[in-house]
Amino acid sequence: MASKEEFFDFAAEVGLTKHIGGVQATDEIAGLCHIGPGSYVLDVGCGAGVTPAYLAKQYGCRVAGVDISAGMIQKSQERAQREGVADRVELRVADAQDLPFEDGLFDAVITESVTAFPADKQKAVLEYARVTKPGGYVGLNESTWLKVPPPPEMVAWVSQDIGATVKPLTEAEWTGLLKGAGLSEITVRIRQVDLRDESKGILQRYGCAGMLGVLGRMLALYARNPAYRRFVKQVRREGITPQNLDEYFGYGLYVGQKLLEE
């Protein structure tokens, strides 16, 4: 299996990042976090920049996007320019566990299929809460085990489909991270995964022209990069979807509010 670094490098080069639930989940978490005109939002793990550009256009807010991959930030900058929102989207390389922002800066901090990756998830969520304004919101859209323990083949499939080293948690564990960061008024919405809907969601997110560009870059990378060829072969070998996927694996929207200062 590809290392975490290789996985993200490959994704950055082809310009494709995904999160479970697609645009519908982004809209739902935006609503739960009360994002709108005048909001200042941080998207942690912004990937190729689809969500920052979407939020800026759809909700009229300002967005800061960070990602641990310099390649992803470059793709995000290119997308913000193409979509005419570069004046409302700022982007920089940063680690979720060490955010380069002052305390209490953002009205909302969101992540989409990101907090399942860091080794110290509690440290990451504490950082999200630190940079959120009192009264603001932290919202996570994260892969979730619906039933535990998952069988080994389920764990292997999730790792190759979502990303090397990904570690989903249970609903109780995700909720515990928000509570551990001092957040309250926690809202949880659990969803099962429908792979057909996920495929439609990726197409909706990137559009036909965008997906053609992604496929072209994939083919070019496959032709010139032996490591990527090995990665693709590994994915194909382990890529048979478990029949009982929806029994064990889904995603959750987890939103907590930062307490107002007394």
Secondary structure as the mmCIF struct_conf table of DSSP 4:
data_model
#
loop_
_struct_conf.conf_type_id
_struct_conf.id
_struct_conf.beg_label_comp_id
_struct_conf.beg_label_asym_id
_struct_conf.beg_label_seq_id
_struct_conf.end_label_comp_id
_struct_conf.end_label_asym_id
_struct_conf.end_label_seq_id
HELX_RH_AL_P HELX_RH_AL_P1 LYS A 4 VAL A 14
TURN_TY1_P TURN_TY1_P1 GLY A 15 GLY A 15
TURN_TY1_P TURN_TY1_P2 ILE A 20 GLY A 21
HELX_RH_AL_P HELX_RH_AL_P2 GLY A 22 LEU A 32
TURN_TY1_P TURN_TY1_P3 CYS A 33 HIS A 34
TURN_TY1_P TURN_TY1_P4 PRO A 37 GLY A 38
STRN STRN1 TYR A 40 VAL A 44
TURN_TY1_P TURN_TY1_P5 GLY A 45 GLY A 45
TURN_TY1_P TURN_TY1_P6 GLY A 47 ALA A 48
BEND BEND1 GLY A 49 GLY A 49
HELX_RH_AL_P HELX_RH_AL_P3 VAL A 50 TYR A 59
STRN STRN2 ARG A 62 ASP A 67
BEND BEND2 ILE A 68 ILE A 68
HELX_RH_AL_P HELX_RH_AL_P4 ALA A 70 ARG A 82
TURN_TY1_P TURN_TY1_P7 GLU A 83 GLY A 84
TURN_TY1_P TURN_TY1_P8 ALA A 86 ARG A 88
STRN STRN3 VAL A 89 VAL A 93
STRN STRN4 ASP A 95 ASP A 95
TURN_TY1_P TURN_TY1_P9 ALA A 96 GLN A 97
STRN STRN5 ASP A 98 ASP A 98
BEND BEND3 PHE A 101 PHE A 101
TURN_TY1_P TURN_TY1_P10 ASP A 103 GLY A 104
STRN STRN6 PHE A 106 GLU A 112
BEND BEND4 SER A 113 SER A 113
TURN_TY1_P TURN_TY1_P11 THR A 115 ALA A 116
BEND BEND5 PHE A 117 PHE A 117
BEND BEND6 ALA A 119 ALA A 119
HELX_RH_AL_P HELX_RH_AL_P5 LYS A 121 ARG A 130
TURN_TY1_P TURN_TY1_P12 VAL A 131 VAL A 131
STRN STRN7 THR A 132 TRP A 145
BEND BEND7 LEU A 146 PRO A 149
HELX_LH_PP_P HELX_LH_PP_P1 PRO A 150 PRO A 151
HELX_RH_AL_P HELX_RH_AL_P6 PRO A 152 ILE A 162
TURN_TY1_P TURN_TY1_P13 ALA A 164 THR A 165
STRN STRN8 LEU A 169 THR A 170
HELX_RH_AL_P HELX_RH_AL_P7 GLU A 171 GLY A 180
TURN_TY1_P TURN_TY1_P14 ALA A 181 GLY A 182
STRN STRN9 LEU A 183 GLN A 192
HELX_RH_AL_P HELX_RH_AL_P8 LEU A 195 ARG A 224
HELX_RH_AL_P HELX_RH_AL_P9 PRO A 226 GLU A 238
HELX_LH_PP_P HELX_LH_PP_P2 ILE A 240 PRO A 242
TURN_TY1_P TURN_TY1_P15 GLN A 243 ASN A 244
HELX_RH_AL_P HELX_RH_AL_P10 LEU A 245 TYR A 248
STRN STRN10 PHE A 249 LYS A 258
HELX_LH_PP_P HELX_LH_PP_P3 LEU A 259 GLU A 261
#
